[in-house]
Amino acid sequence: MRVMLQPTMFIGLGAVAFWLYMRCPRLRPRSLVRAAAHVAISFCSFSLLPFAIHVLLPLVPSAYVVLALLIPALTYLLLSWVWLIARILHELFGGPGGGHPVATDH
């Protein structure tokens, strides 16, 4: 049972992140720099998660504290990567095609 918990959690939260990407287009970063900044912020918040758990767990002795902090942080981490990958793909393939074709008859 423990073997399936971690992959199932990653798949589930990845699906939630993709659902948020599709459902809330107004939240998407408008530039590549902002998308990269979201990834950096998500990594920082995720790296501070053990410290927050260490501080809060003695105050509220429950495993729900871990889940209440872990699920949003991991979802934001995955969502920020979806935003970054989508922005990179948009920059590479989704831009303007160069305008109207010009006739070469002279």
Secondary structure, DSSP 8 states (H G I E B T S, - for coil): -HHHHHHHHHHHHHHHHHHHHHH-GGGS-SSHHHHHHHHHHHHHHHHTHHHHHHHHHHHS-SHHHHHHHHHHHHHHHHHHHHHHHHHHHHHHHSS---SS------
